[in-house]
Structure formats: structure tokens, C-alpha cells
Amino acid sequence: MFLNNYEVVYILRSDVTEDVNLSLINLCKSLIAKQGGKNIYVQHRGRRHLAYKIKNHYDGIYMQINYQGNGKIVQLLEKTLKFNENVIRYLTIKSNLLNSI
């Protein structure tokens, strides 16, 4: 089975604790791994000021996850992020680079 390279960036509320952040990272990693995803790489991009107010927040914690998977994983991961109250925005892109991780 051919796996595509994906990158998901999500923004957490700025008042989220490190424990909540780690639990969400572990949830995403386990979800990707259970569905057959490979080469999961997580980066903490830090706290940044948002260009405009999102859901009454001016700052956010940026997280990035790169992985290899299929469209089913993308749907499940986006559904998980959509219904998490700590996530204020997310974006998934499909990378065409062979070694983007």
C-alpha cells in the first residue's frame, strides 16, 4: 500500500497546560499508528501571537505533526482535532516531497 506524506499544524489555546498538550500529542500519535501510519514526527513550534483573533484568543501554541498515511487517517485525525475544545485551528496538507520528514 502506498502512503502519502502529510503535515498537520494545529494551534492550541495559550492557557493549555503541558500535560494537556502531551496527552493530545499522544492521542494523535496513537491514532495515526493504529490506522497504519508511519514515520510520525512531532515538533513543538512554540507560543506565538496570532495575526487576528480566533475564538477570543490572541496567542496560541503551535504544534506540527508529519507522518505517512492515507486519507482515512487524515479524516480521523481532523475529526479528533475538530471536537477538541483546546484546539482553536488546524490545517492538514499533503506533501509531494519524497523526504519531507
C-alpha distances in whole Angstrom, upper triangle without the diagonal:
4,6,10,13,16,19,21,25,27,31,33,37,39,41,38,38,36,35,34,32,30,30,28,26,25,24,22,20,20,18,16,15,15,13,10,11,12,15,17,20,23,27,30,31,35,37,38,40,39,40,41,42,39,40,43,41,42,40,37,34,31,28,25,21,19,15,11,10,9,12,13,14,16,18,19,20,22,23,24,26,28,30,30,34,34,31,33,31,27,25,21,20,17,17,17,18,16,18,19,19
4,7,10,13,17,19,23,25,29,31,35,37,39,36,37,35,35,33,31,30,29,27,25,25,24,21,20,20,19,15,16,17,14,11,11,11,14,16,19,22,24,28,29,32,35,36,38,36,37,38,39,36,38,41,39,40,38,35,32,29,26,23,19,16,13,9,8,8,11,13,13,15,17,18,19,21,23,24,25,27,29,30,33,33,30,32,29,25,22,19,17,14,14,13,14,12,14,16,16
4,7,9,13,15,19,22,25,28,31,33,35,33,33,31,31,30,27,26,26,24,21,21,21,18,16,17,16,12,13,14,12,9,8,8,11,12,15,18,21,24,25,29,31,32,34,33,34,35,36,33,34,37,36,36,34,31,29,25,22,19,16,13,9,6,5,6,9,11,11,12,15,16,16,18,20,21,21,24,26,26,30,29,26,28,25,21,19,15,14,11,11,11,12,11,12,13,13
4,6,10,13,16,19,23,26,29,31,34,31,32,30,30,29,26,25,25,23,21,21,21,17,16,18,16,13,14,16,14,12,10,10,11,12,14,17,19,22,23,26,29,29,31,30,31,32,33,30,32,35,33,34,32,28,26,23,20,17,14,11,8,5,5,6,9,11,11,11,14,15,15,16,19,20,20,22,25,25,28,28,24,26,23,19,16,12,10,7,7,8,9,9,11,11,12
4,7,10,14,17,20,23,27,28,31,29,30,27,28,26,23,23,24,21,18,19,19,16,15,17,16,12,14,17,15,13,10,9,9,10,11,14,16,19,19,23,26,26,28,27,28,29,31,28,30,33,31,31,29,25,23,20,17,13,11,7,6,5,7,8,10,13,11,11,14,16,14,15,19,19,19,21,24,24,27,26,22,24,21,17,14,11,9,6,5,7,8,8,9,7,8
4,7,10,13,17,19,23,25,28,25,27,25,25,24,21,20,21,18,16,17,17,13,13,16,14,11,14,16,14,13,10,11,10,10,11,12,14,17,17,20,23,23,25,24,25,26,27,24,26,29,27,27,25,22,20,17,14,10,8,6,5,6,7,9,10,12,10,8,12,13,11,12,16,16,15,17,20,20,23,22,19,20,17,13,10,7,6,5,6,9,10,11,11,9,9
4,7,10,14,16,20,22,24,22,24,22,23,21,18,18,19,16,14,16,16,12,13,16,15,12,15,18,16,16,12,12,11,10,9,10,11,13,13,17,19,19,21,20,21,23,24,21,23,26,24,24,22,18,16,13,10,7,6,4,7,9,10,12,12,14,12,10,13,14,11,12,15,15,14,16,19,19,21,19,16,17,14,11,8,6,5,6,7,11,11,13,12,9,9
4,7,10,13,17,19,21,19,21,19,20,18,15,16,17,13,12,15,14,10,12,15,14,12,15,17,16,17,13,14,14,11,11,10,11,12,12,15,17,17,19,18,19,20,21,18,20,23,20,21,19,16,14,11,8,6,5,7,9,11,12,13,13,14,11,9,12,12,9,9,13,12,10,13,16,15,17,16,12,14,11,7,6,4,6,9,10,14,15,17,16,13,12
4,7,10,14,15,18,16,18,17,19,17,14,15,16,13,12,15,15,12,14,17,16,15,18,20,19,20,17,17,16,13,12,10,9,10,9,12,13,13,15,14,16,17,18,15,17,20,17,17,15,12,10,7,6,4,6,9,12,15,16,17,16,18,15,12,14,15,11,11,14,13,10,13,16,14,16,14,11,11,8,6,5,7,9,12,13,17,17,19,18,14,14
4,7,10,12,15,13,16,15,17,14,11,14,14,11,11,14,14,11,14,17,16,15,19,21,20,21,18,19,19,15,14,11,11,10,10,11,12,12,14,13,15,16,15,13,14,16,14,15,13,9,8,6,5,7,9,12,14,17,18,19,18,18,16,13,15,15,11,10,13,12,8,10,13,11,12,10,7,8,6,4,6,9,12,15,16,20,21,23,22,18,17
4,7,9,12,11,13,14,16,13,11,14,15,12,12,16,16,14,16,19,19,19,22,24,23,25,22,23,22,18,17,14,12,10,10,10,9,9,11,10,13,13,12,10,12,13,11,11,9,6,5,5,6,9,12,15,18,21,22,23,22,22,19,17,18,18,14,13,15,14,10,11,13,11,11,8,6,6,5,6,9,12,15,18,20,23,24,26,25,21,20
4,6,8,7,10,11,13,10,8,12,12,10,11,15,14,14,16,19,18,19,22,24,24,26,23,24,23,19,18,14,13,11,11,10,9,10,12,11,15,15,13,11,11,13,10,11,9,5,5,6,8,11,13,17,20,23,23,25,24,23,21,19,19,18,15,14,15,13,10,12,13,10,9,6,5,6,7,9,12,15,18,21,23,27,27,29,27,24,22
4,6,6,9,11,13,11,10,14,14,13,14,18,17,17,20,22,22,23,25,27,27,29,27,28,27,23,22,18,17,14,14,12,9,11,11,11,14,14,12,10,9,10,7,9,7,5,6,9,11,15,17,21,23,27,27,28,27,27,24,22,22,21,18,17,18,16,13,13,14,11,9,6,6,6,9,12,15,18,21,25,26,30,31,33,31,27,26
4,6,9,11,13,12,11,14,16,14,16,19,19,19,22,24,24,25,27,29,30,31,29,29,28,24,22,19,17,13,13,10,7,9,10,10,14,14,12,12,12,11,8,8,6,5,6,9,12,16,19,22,25,29,29,31,30,30,27,25,25,24,21,20,21,19,16,17,18,14,12,9,10,10,12,15,18,21,24,27,28,32,32,34,32,28,27
4,6,10,12,10,10,14,15,14,16,19,19,20,22,24,25,26,28,30,31,33,30,31,30,26,24,20,19,16,16,13,10,12,13,14,18,17,15,14,13,12,10,11,9,8,9,13,15,18,21,24,27,31,31,33,32,31,28,27,27,26,23,22,22,20,17,18,18,14,12,9,11,12,15,17,21,23,26,30,31,35,35,36,34,31,29
4,7,8,6,7,10,11,11,13,15,16,17,19,21,21,23,25,26,27,29,27,28,27,23,21,18,17,14,15,12,11,14,15,16,19,19,17,15,15,15,12,14,11,9,8,12,13,16,18,22,24,28,28,30,29,28,25,24,24,23,20,19,20,17,15,16,16,12,10,7,10,11,14,16,19,22,25,28,29,33,33,34,32,29,27
4,5,5,6,9,10,11,13,15,16,17,19,20,21,23,25,26,28,29,27,28,26,23,21,17,17,14,15,13,12,15,17,19,22,23,21,19,18,18,16,17,14,12,10,13,14,17,19,23,25,28,29,31,31,30,26,26,26,24,21,22,22,19,17,19,18,14,13,10,13,15,17,19,22,24,27,30,31,34,34,35,33,30,27
4,5,5,6,9,10,10,12,14,15,16,18,20,21,22,24,26,27,25,25,24,20,18,15,14,11,14,12,12,16,18,20,23,24,23,21,21,21,18,19,16,13,10,13,12,15,17,20,22,26,27,29,29,29,25,25,26,24,20,21,22,19,17,20,19,16,15,12,14,16,18,19,21,23,26,28,29,32,32,33,30,27,24
4,5,5,6,9,10,11,12,14,15,16,18,20,21,22,24,26,24,25,24,20,19,16,16,14,17,15,16,19,22,23,26,27,25,23,22,23,20,22,19,16,13,15,14,17,18,21,23,26,27,29,29,28,24,24,25,22,20,21,21,18,17,20,18,15,15,12,14,17,19,20,23,24,27,29,30,33,33,33,31,28,26
4,5,5,6,9,10,10,12,14,15,16,18,20,21,23,25,23,24,23,19,19,15,16,14,16,15,15,18,20,21,24,24,22,20,19,20,18,20,17,14,12,14,13,16,16,20,21,25,25,27,27,25,22,22,22,20,17,18,18,14,13,16,15,11,11,9,11,14,16,17,20,21,24,27,28,32,32,33,30,28,25
4,5,5,6,9,10,11,12,14,15,17,18,20,22,23,21,21,20,17,15,12,12,10,12,12,12,15,18,18,22,23,21,19,19,20,17,18,15,12,9,10,9,12,13,17,19,22,23,25,25,24,20,20,21,19,15,16,17,14,12,15,15,11,12,9,10,13,14,14,17,19,21,24,25,29,28,29,27,24,22
4,5,5,6,8,10,10,12,14,15,16,18,20,21,19,19,18,15,14,11,12,10,14,14,15,18,21,22,25,26,25,22,22,23,21,22,19,15,12,13,11,13,13,16,17,21,22,24,25,23,20,20,21,19,16,18,18,15,14,17,17,14,15,12,13,16,17,17,19,20,22,24,25,29,28,28,26,24,21
4,5,5,6,9,10,10,12,14,15,16,18,20,19,20,19,16,16,13,15,14,17,17,18,21,23,24,27,27,26,23,22,24,21,23,20,17,14,15,13,15,14,17,18,21,21,23,23,22,19,19,20,17,14,16,16,13,13,16,15,12,13,11,13,16,18,17,19,20,23,25,26,30,29,30,28,25,22
4,5,5,6,9,10,10,12,14,15,17,19,17,18,18,14,14,12,13,12,15,15,16,19,21,21,24,24,23,20,20,21,19,21,19,15,13,13,10,12,12,15,16,19,19,21,20,19,16,16,16,14,11,13,13,10,9,12,12,9,11,9,10,13,14,13,16,16,19,21,23,27,27,27,26,23,21
4,5,5,6,9,10,11,12,14,16,17,15,15,15,11,11,8,10,10,13,14,16,19,21,21,24,25,24,22,22,24,21,22,19,16,13,12,9,10,9,12,13,16,17,19,20,19,15,15,17,14,11,13,15,11,11,14,15,12,14,12,12,15,15,14,15,15,18,20,21,24,24,24,22,20,17
4,5,5,6,8,10,10,12,14,15,14,15,14,11,12,10,13,13,17,18,19,22,25,25,28,29,28,25,25,27,24,26,23,19,16,16,12,13,11,14,14,17,17,19,20,19,15,16,17,15,12,15,16,12,13,16,16,14,16,15,15,18,18,17,18,18,20,22,23,26,26,26,24,22,19
4,6,5,6,9,10,11,12,15,13,15,16,12,14,12,15,15,18,19,21,23,26,25,28,28,27,24,23,26,24,26,23,20,17,16,13,14,12,15,14,17,16,18,18,16,13,14,15,11,9,12,12,9,10,14,13,11,14,13,13,17,17,15,17,17,20,21,23,26,26,26,25,23,20
4,6,5,6,9,10,11,13,11,13,13,10,11,10,13,14,16,18,20,22,24,23,26,27,26,23,23,25,23,25,22,19,16,15,11,11,9,11,11,13,13,15,15,14,10,11,12,10,7,10,11,8,9,12,13,12,15,14,13,16,15,13,14,13,16,17,19,22,22,23,21,19,17
4,5,5,6,9,10,11,9,10,10,7,9,9,12,14,17,19,21,23,26,26,28,29,29,26,26,28,26,27,25,21,18,16,13,12,9,10,9,12,12,14,16,15,11,12,14,12,10,13,14,12,12,16,17,15,18,17,16,19,18,16,16,15,17,17,19,22,21,21,20,18,15
4,5,5,6,9,10,9,11,12,10,12,12,16,17,20,22,24,27,29,29,32,32,31,28,28,30,28,30,27,24,21,20,16,15,12,14,12,14,13,15,16,14,11,13,15,12,10,14,15,12,14,17,17,16,19,18,18,21,21,18,19,17,20,20,21,24,24,24,22,21,18
4,6,5,6,9,9,11,13,11,13,14,17,19,21,23,25,27,29,28,31,31,30,27,26,29,28,29,27,23,21,20,16,15,12,13,12,13,11,13,13,11,8,10,11,8,7,11,11,9,12,14,15,14,18,18,17,20,19,16,17,15,18,18,20,23,23,23,22,21,19
4,6,5,7,5,8,10,8,11,12,15,18,20,23,25,26,29,28,30,31,30,27,27,30,28,30,27,24,21,19,16,14,10,10,8,9,8,10,11,10,6,9,11,9,8,11,13,11,13,16,17,17,20,19,18,21,19,16,16,14,15,15,17,19,20,19,19,17,15
4,5,5,5,7,9,8,12,13,17,19,22,25,27,29,32,31,33,34,34,31,31,34,32,33,30,27,24,22,18,16,13,12,10,10,9,12,14,12,9,12,14,12,11,15,16,14,16,19,20,19,23,22,21,24,23,20,20,17,18,18,19,21,21,20,19,18,16
4,6,7,10,13,12,15,17,20,22,25,27,29,31,34,33,35,36,35,32,32,34,33,35,32,28,26,24,21,19,16,16,13,13,11,12,14,12,9,13,14,11,12,15,15,14,17,19,20,19,23,23,22,25,24,21,21,19,20,20,21,24,24,23,22,22,20
4,6,9,13,12,16,17,21,23,25,28,30,31,34,33,35,35,34,31,31,34,33,34,32,29,26,24,21,19,15,15,12,11,8,9,10,8,6,10,11,9,10,14,14,14,16,18,19,20,23,23,22,25,23,20,20,17,18,17,19,21,22,21,21,20,19
4,7,10,11,15,17,20,23,26,28,31,32,35,34,36,36,36,33,33,36,35,36,34,30,27,25,21,19,15,14,10,9,7,8,11,10,8,12,14,12,13,16,17,17,19,21,22,23,26,26,24,27,25,22,21,18,18,17,18,19,20,19,19,18,17
4,7,7,11,13,17,20,22,25,28,29,32,31,32,33,34,30,31,34,32,33,31,27,24,22,18,16,12,10,7,5,5,8,10,10,7,10,13,12,11,15,16,16,17,20,21,21,25,24,22,24,22,19,18,15,15,14,15,17,17,16,15,15,13
4,6,9,12,16,19,21,24,27,29,32,31,33,34,35,32,33,36,33,34,31,28,25,22,18,15,12,9,6,5,7,10,13,14,11,13,16,15,14,17,19,19,19,22,24,24,27,26,24,26,24,21,19,16,16,15,15,16,16,14,13,13,11
4,6,10,13,17,19,22,25,27,30,29,31,33,34,31,33,35,32,33,30,26,23,20,16,13,10,8,5,6,9,13,16,16,13,15,18,18,16,18,21,20,20,23,25,24,27,25,23,26,24,20,19,16,16,15,14,15,14,13,11,11,8
4,7,10,13,16,19,22,24,27,26,29,30,31,28,29,31,29,29,26,23,20,17,13,10,7,6,4,7,10,13,15,16,12,13,16,15,13,16,18,17,17,20,22,21,23,22,20,22,21,17,17,14,15,14,14,17,16,15,13,12,8
4,7,10,13,16,19,21,24,24,26,28,29,27,28,30,27,27,24,20,17,14,11,8,6,5,6,10,12,16,18,19,15,15,19,18,15,17,20,18,17,21,23,21,23,21,19,21,20,17,16,14,15,15,14,17,15,15,12,11,7
4,7,10,12,15,18,21,21,24,25,26,24,25,27,24,24,20,17,14,11,7,6,5,6,9,12,15,18,19,20,16,16,19,18,14,16,19,17,15,19,20,18,20,18,16,18,17,15,15,14,15,16,16,19,18,18,15,13,10
4,6,9,12,14,18,19,21,23,24,22,24,25,22,21,18,15,11,9,6,5,6,8,12,15,18,21,22,22,19,18,21,20,16,18,21,19,17,20,22,19,21,18,16,18,16,14,15,15,16,17,16,20,18,19,16,13,11
4,6,9,11,15,16,19,21,21,20,22,22,19,18,15,12,8,7,5,6,9,12,15,19,21,23,24,25,21,20,22,21,18,18,21,19,16,19,21,18,19,16,14,16,15,14,15,16,18,20,19,23,21,23,20,17,15
4,7,9,12,13,16,18,19,18,20,21,17,16,13,10,7,5,5,7,10,13,16,20,22,25,25,26,22,21,23,23,19,19,22,20,17,20,22,19,20,16,15,15,14,14,14,16,17,19,19,22,21,23,20,17,15
4,6,10,12,15,17,18,17,19,19,15,14,10,8,5,6,7,10,13,16,20,23,25,28,28,28,25,23,25,25,21,21,23,21,18,21,22,19,19,15,14,15,15,15,16,18,20,23,22,26,25,26,24,21,19
4,7,9,13,15,15,15,16,16,12,11,7,6,4,6,9,12,16,19,22,26,28,30,29,30,27,25,26,26,22,21,24,22,18,20,22,19,18,14,13,13,14,15,17,19,21,24,25,28,27,29,27,24,22
4,6,9,12,12,13,15,15,11,9,6,6,6,7,11,14,17,20,24,27,29,30,30,31,28,25,27,27,23,22,24,23,19,21,23,20,19,16,14,13,13,15,16,19,21,24,24,27,27,29,27,24,23
4,7,9,9,11,14,13,9,6,4,7,9,10,14,16,20,23,26,30,31,32,31,32,30,27,28,28,25,23,25,24,21,21,23,21,19,16,15,13,14,16,17,21,22,26,26,29,29,32,30,27,26
4,5,7,8,11,11,8,5,5,7,10,10,14,16,20,22,26,29,30,30,29,30,28,25,26,26,23,21,23,23,19,19,21,19,18,16,14,11,11,13,15,18,20,24,24,28,28,31,30,26,26
4,7,9,13,12,11,8,9,10,13,13,17,18,22,24,27,30,31,32,30,31,29,26,27,28,25,23,25,25,21,21,23,22,21,19,17,14,13,15,16,19,20,24,25,28,28,32,30,27,27
4,6,10,10,9,7,9,11,14,15,18,20,23,26,29,31,32,32,30,31,30,26,27,28,25,22,24,24,20,20,22,21,19,18,16,12,12,15,16,20,22,25,27,30,31,34,33,29,30
4,7,6,5,5,8,10,14,15,18,21,24,26,29,32,32,33,31,31,29,26,26,27,24,22,23,23,19,18,20,19,16,15,14,10,11,15,17,21,23,27,28,32,33,36,35,31,31
4,5,5,7,9,9,13,14,16,19,21,24,27,29,29,29,27,28,26,23,23,23,21,18,19,19,15,14,16,15,13,12,11,7,8,12,14,18,21,24,26,30,31,34,33,29,29
4,6,9,11,11,14,15,18,20,23,26,28,31,30,30,28,28,27,24,23,23,21,18,18,18,15,13,14,13,11,11,10,7,9,13,16,20,23,26,29,32,33,36,35,32,31
4,7,9,11,14,17,19,22,25,28,31,34,33,34,32,32,30,27,27,27,24,22,22,21,18,17,17,16,13,13,13,10,12,16,19,23,26,29,31,35,36,39,37,34,33
4,6,7,11,13,16,19,22,26,28,31,32,32,31,31,29,26,26,26,23,21,22,21,17,17,17,16,13,11,11,8,11,15,18,21,24,28,29,33,33,36,35,31,30
4,7,11,13,16,19,23,26,29,32,33,33,32,32,30,27,28,28,25,23,24,23,19,19,21,19,16,14,14,11,12,16,18,22,24,28,29,32,33,36,34,30,30
4,7,10,13,16,20,23,26,30,30,32,30,31,28,26,27,26,23,21,23,22,18,19,20,18,15,13,12,10,12,15,17,20,23,26,27,31,31,33,32,28,27
4,6,10,13,16,20,23,26,27,28,27,28,25,23,23,23,20,18,20,18,15,16,17,15,13,10,9,8,9,12,14,17,20,23,24,28,28,30,29,25,24
4,7,10,13,17,20,24,25,26,26,26,23,21,22,22,18,17,19,17,14,16,17,14,14,10,9,10,10,11,14,16,19,22,23,26,26,28,26,23,21
4,7,10,14,17,20,22,23,23,24,21,19,20,20,16,16,18,17,13,15,17,15,15,12,10,10,10,9,11,13,15,19,19,23,22,24,22,19,18
4,7,10,13,17,18,21,20,21,18,16,18,18,14,14,17,15,12,15,17,14,15,12,10,12,11,9,11,12,14,17,17,21,20,22,20,17,15
4,7,10,14,15,18,18,19,16,14,17,16,13,13,16,15,13,16,18,16,18,15,13,14,12,10,10,10,11,13,13,17,17,18,16,13,11
4,7,10,12,15,15,16,13,12,15,14,11,12,15,14,12,16,18,16,19,17,14,16,14,11,11,9,11,12,12,16,15,16,15,12,10
4,7,10,13,14,15,12,11,15,15,12,14,17,16,15,18,21,20,22,20,18,19,17,13,12,10,10,10,9,13,12,13,11,8,6
4,6,10,12,13,10,10,14,14,12,14,17,16,16,19,21,20,23,22,19,21,19,15,14,11,11,10,10,13,12,12,11,9,7
4,7,10,12,9,10,14,14,13,15,18,18,18,21,23,23,26,25,22,24,22,18,16,12,12,10,10,11,11,11,10,10,9
4,7,8,6,8,11,11,11,13,16,16,17,19,21,22,25,25,22,24,21,18,16,12,12,10,11,13,14,13,14,13,13
4,6,6,7,9,11,11,13,15,16,17,19,21,22,25,25,23,24,22,18,16,12,12,10,12,13,15,15,16,16,16
4,5,5,6,9,10,11,12,14,15,16,19,20,24,24,21,22,20,16,14,11,11,10,13,14,17,17,19,18,18
4,5,5,6,9,10,11,12,14,15,17,19,22,23,21,22,20,17,16,13,14,13,16,18,20,20,21,20,20
4,5,5,6,8,10,11,12,14,16,17,20,21,18,20,18,15,14,11,13,12,15,17,19,19,19,18,17
4,6,5,6,8,10,11,12,14,16,19,19,16,18,15,12,10,8,9,10,13,16,18,18,19,17,17
4,6,5,6,9,10,10,13,14,18,19,16,17,15,12,12,10,12,13,16,19,21,22,23,21,21
4,6,5,6,9,10,11,13,16,17,15,17,16,13,13,12,14,15,18,21,23,24,24,22,21
4,5,5,6,9,10,11,14,15,12,15,13,10,11,9,12,14,16,20,21,22,22,19,18
4,5,5,6,9,10,13,14,11,12,10,8,8,8,11,13,17,20,22,23,23,20,20
4,5,5,6,9,12,13,11,13,12,11,12,12,15,17,20,23,25,27,27,24,23
4,6,6,6,10,11,10,12,12,11,13,13,16,18,21,24,26,27,26,24,23
4,6,5,8,9,6,9,8,7,10,11,15,17,20,23,25,26,26,23,21
4,6,8,10,7,8,8,8,11,12,16,18,21,25,27,28,28,25,24
4,6,9,8,10,11,11,14,16,19,22,25,28,30,31,31,28,27
4,5,6,9,10,11,14,16,20,22,25,29,30,31,30,27,26
4,6,7,10,12,16,18,22,25,27,31,32,34,33,30,28
4,6,9,11,15,17,21,24,26,30,31,32,31,28,26
4,6,7,11,14,17,20,23,26,27,29,28,25,23
4,7,11,14,17,21,23,27,28,30,29,26,25
4,7,11,14,17,20,23,24,27,26,23,22
4,7,10,14,16,20,21,23,23,19,19
4,7,10,13,16,18,20,20,17,17
4,7,10,13,15,17,17,14,15
4,6,10,12,14,15,12,13
4,7,9,11,13,10,12
4,6,8,9,7,10
4,6,9,8,11
4,6,5,9
4,6,9
4,6
4
